[in-house]
Amino acid sequence: MATTQLKHDLRAVAAHFQIGGKFKGSAPHGSGHINDTYAVTFSQNGNPARYILQRINHSIFKNPPALMENIERVTAHVRRKLEARGADQINRRVLTLVPARDGRSWHADTDGNCWRCYLFVERAATYDRIETPAQACEGAKAFGLFQRQLADLPPPRLHETIPNFHHSRQRFNALRAAVGADPHNRAAAVKQEIEFCLRREPMVDVLLDLQARGLVPERVTHNDTKLNNVMLDDATGEGVCVIDLDTVMPGLALYDFGDMCRTGCSPTAEDERNLAKVEARMDIFEALVRGYLATAGEFLNTAEKDHLVFSARLITFEIGIRFLTDHLLGDRYFKIHRDGHNTDRARVQFKMVESFERHEAAMDRVVKEAGGWPSRP
């Protein structure tokens, strides 16, 4: 692997981790938008060995040591579960942290950057867009299994790496505040989108109210269940490893399922400008439901099962709110590549919300058939 022009000295960074052999090269890896991710190659006894080096974005994740403590605990717990059932190829089924030379799971460089290192999961890949129901099913199975494996994670409670990440009421109130402040005089141009959100305000409290009443329990959740956060085996297509664990923290199982639907069911890119193309893919929804319930169905309670369809609509709405809020505030959080980029993203989410609303009855039938319980009245 030839070393490309990079903004970090990865040879120097890698030297702080317990990696044997000779550094051979590095290159950017993956399509993530938050952290800086690189594949680095070493020669070990004449054979190439790859690792993942990541610089944690500490402007988003304010407490990298707490984040890394979460990842250490979660990966160790999943590993113990895999070992207990005699799973094969365990290093391909759970991320493996490579310790720093000082024994910690991360390294802080002289510029204040926090780095971590993983074994590279070979013979598997991620896909930014789900092409087939089979891929959707395997990804959903993997996320459901991940939740199940962590259902008995012992105390203490995991750190909230981004507090109130899926707190839909707070996200909605932030939009209201952004509209009121309108620091960049953008509200008038997105009046239609703002009104779309205001009409759907009752949605934002549904899951929070169920949680407050004790009907929906807090669980350990991934909180970023894009299907490209599951590695699919090159040969079999099986979902072998859940990755991108920065937002693994306390949450609701429904947040994870809803985000799977948001990202998996959309037929277009997140910033598609031709909204006529935006319509929920029902074959993908069915595959997500069947895959997820195959591994998570045994631990979900009745209220969780009853709100699977609703969660797809809520999380899609919430992400749309976040894009619109960021647009109004001057594009401070999400990276943009053109003027109005976050508005385009918000419009796609809102079009998906409308599609989920139209298909609600059909979606409920899919859940009923897959789970074997009555549909909601």
Secondary structure per residue as TSV (DSSP state, phi and psi in degrees):
chain	resnum	aa	ss	phi	psi
A	1	M	-	360.0	123.4
A	2	A	-	-78.4	144.4
A	3	T	-	-81.6	120.1
A	4	T	-	-84.9	169.0
A	5	Q	-	-69.4	113.3
A	6	L	-	-122.3	159.2
A	7	K	S	-87.7	-3.5
A	8	H	S	-125.5	150.0
A	9	D	-	-84.6	88.8
A	10	L	H	-70.1	-28.5
A	11	R	H	-60.3	-44.3
A	12	A	H	-67.5	-40.0
A	13	V	H	-63.9	-47.4
A	14	A	H	-61.3	-28.7
A	15	A	T	-63.9	-17.8
A	16	H	T	-86.9	-0.6
A	17	F	B	-111.8	159.8
A	18	Q	-	-80.1	70.6
A	19	I	-	-117.4	126.7
A	20	G	-	-90.4	165.2
A	21	G	S	94.0	-169.2
A	22	K	E	-108.4	130.5
A	23	F	E	-64.0	128.1
A	24	K	E	-113.7	-29.3
A	25	G	E	172.6	175.2
A	26	S	E	-157.7	160.2
A	27	A	E	-162.4	150.9
A	28	P	E	-56.9	149.7
A	29	H	-	-139.4	139.0
A	30	G	S	81.8	-175.3
A	31	S	-	-126.1	21.1
A	32	G	-	-67.5	152.2
A	33	H	S	-107.1	-5.9
A	34	I	S	-104.5	-61.4
A	35	N	S	-90.7	163.0
A	36	D	E	-93.7	120.3
A	37	T	E	-121.7	133.3
A	38	Y	E	-135.5	144.2
A	39	A	E	-96.2	128.7
A	40	V	E	-119.7	143.1
A	41	T	E	-117.1	134.7
A	42	F	E	-121.0	151.2
A	43	S	E	-96.6	121.9
A	44	Q	E	-127.1	111.6
A	45	N	T	54.6	38.2
A	46	G	T	83.8	-1.5
A	47	N	E	-113.6	144.1
A	48	P	E	-74.9	140.5
A	49	A	E	-134.3	130.4
A	50	R	E	-108.1	148.9
A	51	Y	E	-135.9	159.9
A	52	I	E	-107.1	125.7
A	53	L	E	-108.2	133.2
A	54	Q	E	-131.4	133.8
A	55	R	E	-94.8	119.5
A	56	I	E	-74.5	131.2
A	57	N	-	-77.2	97.6
A	58	H	T	-80.1	-2.2
A	59	S	T	-78.8	-23.6
A	60	I	T	-94.7	-48.3
A	61	F	S	-101.7	100.0
A	62	K	S	-72.7	-19.0
A	63	N	-	-130.8	76.1
A	64	P	H	-55.7	-39.6
A	65	P	H	-59.6	-39.9
A	66	A	H	-66.5	-41.1
A	67	L	H	-57.8	-46.6
A	68	M	H	-67.8	-32.1
A	69	E	H	-62.1	-42.9
A	70	N	H	-56.4	-49.2
A	71	I	H	-64.5	-40.8
A	72	E	H	-57.8	-47.9
A	73	R	H	-66.2	-43.9
A	74	V	H	-67.0	-47.8
A	75	T	H	-66.6	-36.3
A	76	A	H	-65.7	-40.1
A	77	H	H	-66.4	-45.3
A	78	V	H	-62.8	-41.0
A	79	R	H	-59.9	-43.1
A	80	R	H	-62.3	-38.5
A	81	K	H	-63.7	-43.4
A	82	L	H	-64.8	-42.8
A	83	E	H	-63.8	-38.8
A	84	A	H	-65.0	-31.7
A	85	R	T	-96.6	8.2
A	86	G	T	68.9	33.7
A	87	A	-	-65.6	148.8
A	88	D	S	-92.7	164.6
A	89	Q	-	46.6	51.1
A	90	I	H	-60.0	-35.7
A	91	N	H	-67.8	-9.9
A	92	R	H	-98.9	-8.5
A	93	R	H	-106.8	-6.7
A	94	V	S	-153.0	142.9
A	95	L	-	-63.0	140.5
A	96	T	-	-116.4	113.1
A	97	L	B	-73.8	135.9
A	98	V	-	-96.5	119.6
A	99	P	-	-65.7	151.9
A	100	A	B	-72.5	165.0
A	101	R	T	-68.0	-18.5
A	102	D	T	-89.3	5.3
A	103	G	S	93.2	-13.3
A	104	R	S	-77.8	170.5
A	105	S	S	-90.3	4.5
A	106	W	-	-151.8	164.9
A	107	H	E	-131.4	132.9
A	108	A	E	-102.1	123.1
A	109	D	-	-87.6	178.4
A	110	T	T	-70.5	-14.1
A	111	D	T	-92.4	3.4
A	112	G	S	86.8	7.8
A	113	N	-	-81.4	143.8
A	114	C	E	-107.2	125.4
A	115	W	E	-117.2	151.3
A	116	R	E	-136.9	165.1
A	117	C	E	-137.6	136.2
A	118	Y	E	-122.6	153.2
A	119	L	E	-62.4	141.8
A	120	F	-	-76.8	129.9
A	121	V	-	-83.2	106.1
A	122	E	-	-84.8	160.3
A	123	R	S	59.9	33.0
A	124	A	E	-151.5	157.8
A	125	A	E	-145.9	161.4
A	126	T	-	-107.2	157.7
A	127	Y	-	-129.7	123.7
A	128	D	S	-69.4	-26.1
A	129	R	S	-129.6	129.2
A	130	I	-	-74.8	119.6
A	131	E	-	-93.3	-28.8
A	132	T	S	-134.4	154.5
A	133	P	H	-57.9	-33.1
A	134	A	H	-62.2	-41.4
A	135	Q	H	-63.4	-43.4
A	136	A	H	-61.2	-43.0
A	137	C	H	-62.6	-44.9
A	138	E	H	-66.0	-41.0
A	139	G	H	-63.0	-43.9
A	140	A	H	-66.0	-38.2
A	141	K	H	-58.0	-44.0
A	142	A	H	-64.4	-42.4
A	143	F	H	-68.8	-39.1
A	144	G	H	-62.8	-42.0
A	145	L	H	-63.6	-40.6
A	146	F	H	-58.7	-46.5
A	147	Q	H	-61.1	-43.2
A	148	R	H	-64.2	-41.9
A	149	Q	H	-61.9	-29.6
A	150	L	T	-99.9	3.8
A	151	A	T	-63.2	-25.5
A	152	D	T	-113.5	26.6
A	153	L	-	-58.6	124.5
A	154	P	-	-71.8	160.0
A	155	P	S	-59.4	161.6
A	156	P	S	-80.8	170.4
A	157	R	-	-60.9	141.7
A	158	L	-	-63.1	153.8
A	159	H	-	-68.2	146.7
A	160	E	-	-86.6	103.3
A	161	T	S	-70.5	-29.3
A	162	I	S	-131.5	97.8
A	163	P	T	-55.7	138.8
A	164	N	T	57.2	36.3
A	165	F	T	-56.7	-45.8
A	166	H	T	-108.3	29.1
A	167	H	-	-79.9	94.8
A	168	S	H	-63.8	-32.5
A	169	R	H	-66.0	-43.4
A	170	Q	H	-65.8	-37.5
A	171	R	H	-62.9	-40.9
A	172	F	H	-67.2	-43.3
A	173	N	H	-64.5	-33.4
A	174	A	H	-64.9	-37.4
A	175	L	H	-64.1	-45.8
A	176	R	H	-55.9	-44.9
A	177	A	H	-64.4	-39.9
A	178	A	H	-65.6	-38.5
A	179	V	H	-64.1	-43.4
A	180	G	H	-65.7	-40.9
A	181	A	H	-77.1	-41.6
A	182	D	-	41.5	59.2
A	183	P	T	-65.8	-19.0
A	184	H	T	-117.1	15.2
A	185	N	S	55.3	46.1
A	186	R	-	-108.1	-10.3
A	187	A	G	-63.5	-39.1
A	188	A	G	-60.8	-34.8
A	189	A	G	-76.0	-14.8
A	190	V	G	-121.5	32.1
A	191	K	H	-57.8	-40.9
A	192	Q	H	-63.3	-42.1
A	193	E	H	-67.0	-39.2
A	194	I	H	-62.9	-44.0
A	195	E	H	-64.9	-35.6
A	196	F	H	-56.3	-44.4
A	197	C	H	-68.5	-44.6
A	198	L	H	-61.1	-35.5
A	199	R	H	-66.8	-23.5
A	200	R	T	-106.9	18.4
A	201	E	G	-55.3	-38.0
A	202	P	G	-56.4	-24.2
A	203	M	G	-61.3	-33.7
A	204	V	G	-69.6	-20.0
A	205	D	G	-99.3	-3.8
A	206	V	H	-61.0	-55.9
A	207	L	H	-70.6	-35.9
A	208	L	H	-62.7	-39.3
A	209	D	H	-66.9	-40.9
A	210	L	H	-62.8	-39.9
A	211	Q	H	-65.5	-43.8
A	212	A	H	-61.8	-31.5
A	213	R	T	-85.1	-0.3
A	214	G	T	79.3	13.0
A	215	L	S	-87.4	-26.6
A	216	V	S	-119.8	117.5
A	217	P	-	-83.2	153.6
A	218	E	-	-72.1	138.5
A	219	R	E	-134.5	171.9
A	220	V	E	-84.7	121.3
A	221	T	E	-130.8	161.0
A	222	H	-	-80.5	-42.1
A	223	N	S	71.6	10.0
A	224	D	-	-152.8	63.6
A	225	T	-	-88.8	44.9
A	226	K	-	-62.9	143.8
A	227	L	G	-67.9	-13.9
A	228	N	G	-82.2	7.5
A	229	N	G	-99.8	16.2
A	230	V	E	-122.8	129.8
A	231	M	E	-87.8	128.2
A	232	L	E	-103.0	133.9
A	233	D	E	-60.4	133.0
A	234	D	T	-60.7	-35.0
A	235	A	T	-89.0	-44.3
A	236	T	T	-102.0	-18.4
A	237	G	-	79.2	0.6
A	238	E	-	-65.8	141.3
A	239	G	E	-74.7	108.1
A	240	V	E	-100.5	-29.5
A	241	C	E	-150.3	127.9
A	242	V	E	-85.6	131.1
A	243	I	-	-122.4	-176.9
A	244	D	-	57.4	71.7
A	245	L	-	-96.1	12.6
A	246	D	T	-61.6	-32.0
A	247	T	T	-102.5	15.6
A	248	V	-	-69.7	118.5
A	249	M	E	-168.9	-179.5
A	250	P	E	-62.3	139.7
A	251	G	E	-171.9	-164.0
A	252	L	-	-110.8	138.9
A	253	A	H	-55.4	-33.4
A	254	L	H	-66.2	-28.6
A	255	Y	H	-61.8	-43.1
A	256	D	H	-65.7	-45.3
A	257	F	H	-65.5	-42.2
A	258	G	H	-60.0	-39.2
A	259	D	H	-71.9	-32.5
A	260	M	H	-58.0	-44.3
A	261	C	H	-68.3	-42.0
A	262	R	H	-55.7	-48.2
A	263	T	H	-83.8	-37.2
A	264	G	H	-77.8	-34.2
A	265	C	S	-83.0	-15.9
A	266	S	-	-72.7	133.9
A	267	P	S	-87.7	-2.6
A	268	T	S	-126.7	173.9
A	269	A	-	-64.9	158.7
A	270	E	T	-65.3	-20.1
A	271	D	T	-115.8	26.2
A	272	E	-	-57.5	132.9
A	273	R	S	-93.1	-22.8
A	274	N	-	-88.5	93.1
A	275	L	G	-69.1	-13.7
A	276	A	G	-64.2	-21.5
A	277	K	G	-82.7	-11.2
A	278	V	-	-90.7	107.0
A	279	E	-	-153.2	133.3
A	280	A	-	-58.3	133.5
A	281	R	-	-85.5	104.7
A	282	M	H	-70.2	-28.1
A	283	D	H	-66.9	-34.1
A	284	I	H	-71.9	-39.8
A	285	F	H	-58.1	-46.1
A	286	E	H	-60.2	-40.8
A	287	A	H	-65.9	-39.2
A	288	L	H	-63.7	-44.0
A	289	V	H	-61.9	-47.8
A	290	R	H	-66.1	-41.3
A	291	G	H	-65.9	-46.0
A	292	Y	H	-65.1	-45.6
A	293	L	H	-69.7	-23.6
A	294	A	H	-62.8	-30.2
A	295	T	H	-112.8	-27.9
A	296	A	H	-102.8	-15.2
A	297	G	T	-58.0	-30.4
A	298	E	T	-73.2	-20.0
A	299	F	T	-110.9	-9.4
A	300	L	-	-71.5	141.3
A	301	N	-	-91.2	179.6
A	302	T	H	-62.1	-43.4
A	303	A	H	-64.3	-38.2
A	304	E	H	-63.8	-45.4
A	305	K	H	-62.8	-39.5
A	306	D	H	-67.8	-18.2
A	307	H	T	-114.4	16.7
A	308	L	H	-60.6	-46.8
A	309	V	H	-65.3	-43.9
A	310	F	H	-60.3	-38.0
A	311	S	H	-61.1	-33.8
A	312	A	H	-60.8	-43.0
A	313	R	H	-70.5	-42.9
A	314	L	H	-64.4	-49.1
A	315	I	H	-68.0	-35.5
A	316	T	H	-62.5	-43.4
A	317	F	H	-62.0	-44.7
A	318	E	H	-60.8	-44.3
A	319	I	H	-66.6	-37.2
A	320	G	H	-60.0	-42.0
A	321	I	H	-59.0	-42.3
A	322	R	H	-65.4	-41.9
A	323	F	H	-62.1	-44.4
A	324	L	H	-66.1	-41.8
A	325	T	H	-60.7	-43.6
A	326	D	H	-64.6	-37.6
A	327	H	H	-60.0	-47.1
A	328	L	H	-64.5	-31.3
A	329	L	T	-89.9	2.1
A	330	G	T	99.0	23.6
A	331	D	S	59.6	56.9
A	332	R	-	-90.9	-22.8
A	333	Y	S	-106.2	-57.2
A	334	F	S	-86.0	134.1
A	335	K	-	-64.0	136.6
A	336	I	-	-120.2	156.4
A	337	H	S	-124.9	2.9
A	338	R	S	-163.8	161.2
A	339	D	T	-61.6	136.8
A	340	G	T	75.6	12.3
A	341	H	H	-59.6	-44.6
A	342	N	H	-69.6	-27.4
A	343	T	H	-66.6	-43.0
A	344	D	H	-59.0	-43.2
A	345	R	H	-62.9	-43.4
A	346	A	H	-61.7	-41.6
A	347	R	H	-63.6	-36.6
A	348	V	H	-63.4	-44.4
A	349	Q	H	-62.2	-42.8
A	350	F	H	-68.4	-33.6
A	351	K	H	-65.9	-37.1
A	352	M	H	-67.3	-37.2
A	353	V	H	-57.9	-46.8
A	354	E	H	-61.0	-38.5
A	355	S	H	-66.3	-43.7
A	356	F	H	-62.8	-36.4
A	357	E	H	-62.4	-42.6
A	358	R	H	-66.7	-34.2
A	359	H	T	-96.2	11.2
A	360	E	H	-56.2	-45.7
A	361	A	H	-63.7	-42.7
A	362	A	H	-65.9	-38.3
A	363	M	H	-64.8	-39.6
A	364	D	H	-64.4	-37.7
A	365	R	H	-64.5	-39.1
A	366	V	H	-60.2	-45.9
A	367	V	H	-62.8	-43.7
A	368	K	H	-58.5	-47.5
A	369	E	H	-67.7	-39.6
A	370	A	H	-71.8	-37.2
A	371	G	H	-94.9	-16.6
A	372	G	T	74.6	29.4
A	373	W	S	-128.4	163.9
A	374	P	-	-64.5	146.4
A	375	S	-	-72.0	161.1
A	376	R	-	-66.3	145.0
A	377	P	-	-67.5	360.0
